C-alpha cells in the first residue's frame, strides 16, 4: 500500500510539473479569465510596506536544515500520529497547487477527495511539499520557506516530546533551545508574541476561503486541531501513555475534527493544549500565528476580485505582518500605538486569542478583553466623568483624599 501511495503522490507531482512547465500560457489565460469573470465586490486593499527586508523578494530556493539531535524522528515512536502528520503536509500542498493553477472550482470536489484519500492512507515518510506543489513553490517561494521553517520547529518539538532517551528536564531545556535555534538561524521566524487575531482576520479579503470552500477549510482547521492538541497529549507523558492517548485522539481526528464545518475560527493552542501553551507561550503563539498566516494566504488566493499581482502583494504583506522582525523589541502584555497589529495585550505565560469580538455569539473568546480602541474610549469617558463630578462638587477631592488616608 505504501509503495502504491508514494507512486500516486510522485505521479501527481510529476503531473503538476508538466502542467506548470509545459503549458504556462494556458494557465495564465485561464487565471486571467477567472479573475475577469468574477462578480465579487472589489474592495480597497491596504498598502504593502515599502521598507521590507531584501530576503522577502528572494527568488532562489534555499534548503533549511533542522537542528541536530538524537531525538530527531522520535515521533515515529507514536507511529499513527507520525503518519497523520505526514498526510497533513500532502493535503496543504495539493490544495495550494490547485489554487494557483486555475483549479479552484474543483477544490470542494476533486481536490477534497484527493486530499481525503491521502488522509485515510497516510504516507509512511514525510513528503517533500515542494515536489507536490512546484507551481506554488516557484510563485511563492519565500512563503513556502516561512512555512517550512515553522514546520521544522513543529516536528522537532514533538520529536523531543516523544523521545524515550531524554528526561523531562532535558526535554524542556531542548525545546527552549529549539525555539532559540528557530529565532536565530534564518530570517524566516514568525513572532512568538500574542497577535490580535481579530485584526488579522479582518482584512478586505478575510474569510473568503472558509465561505467558498467549507469542506477543504474544515480539513485545514482539522489539521490545526491535531497539531495543537498533540502537544498536551505528549507533554509530560510516558511513551505508553502517549500511544494509548493517541488511539482515542486519532479516532476523534479522523471521524470528527477533519470534517467539521461549524467552527467560527481556527483552533487555538491555549484552548487545545493549555498546559504546553502556559509553559511555552512563545512557541504556542508562534504556531497560532503560523496558522493565521495560512488562513490569510488561503483567503487572498480565494478572493477572485483581486488580480494576481494584488494577491502576491497582499500575501507578501501578510507574511511581514507576522514576522518576528516586524515586532522586534516589543513585549507581551503591551499595546503599541493605535495600530491593532501591535496589540500584544496578553501577558507572557498567558497565551491569548486577541480580540475576537467580531464573531457574533463568540464574544467570550475575547477573554474578557475589549477592542483596545473601545477600551481607550471608555477610559477617556471615565476620566471625563471624574472631572465633571469634581467640578460639580468642589469638596469631592478632599473627601477622596481623606478616604485614601483612612485606608492607609
Buried (B, 14 or more C-beta within 10 A) or exposed (E): EEEEBBEBBEEBBEEBBEBBEEEEEEBEEBBEEBBEEEEBEEEEBEEBEEEBEEBBEEEEEBEEEBBEBEBBBBBEBBEBBBBBBBBBBBBBBBBBBBBBBBBBEEBBEEBBEBBBEBBEBBBBEBBBBBBBBBBBBBBBBBBBBBBBBBBBBBBBBBBBBBBEEBEEEEBBEBBBBBBEBBBEEBBBBBBBBBBBBBBBBEBBBBBBBBEBBBBBBBBBBBBBBBBBBBBBBBBEBEBEEBBEBBEEBBEEBBEEBBEBEEBEBBBBBBBBBBEBBBBBBBBBBBBBBBBBBBBBBBBBBBBBBBBBEBBBBBBBBBBBBBBBBBBEEBEBBEBEEEEBBBBBBBBBEBBBBBBBBBBEEEEEBBBEBBBBEEBEEEEEEEEEEEEEEEEEEEEEEEEEEEEEEEEE
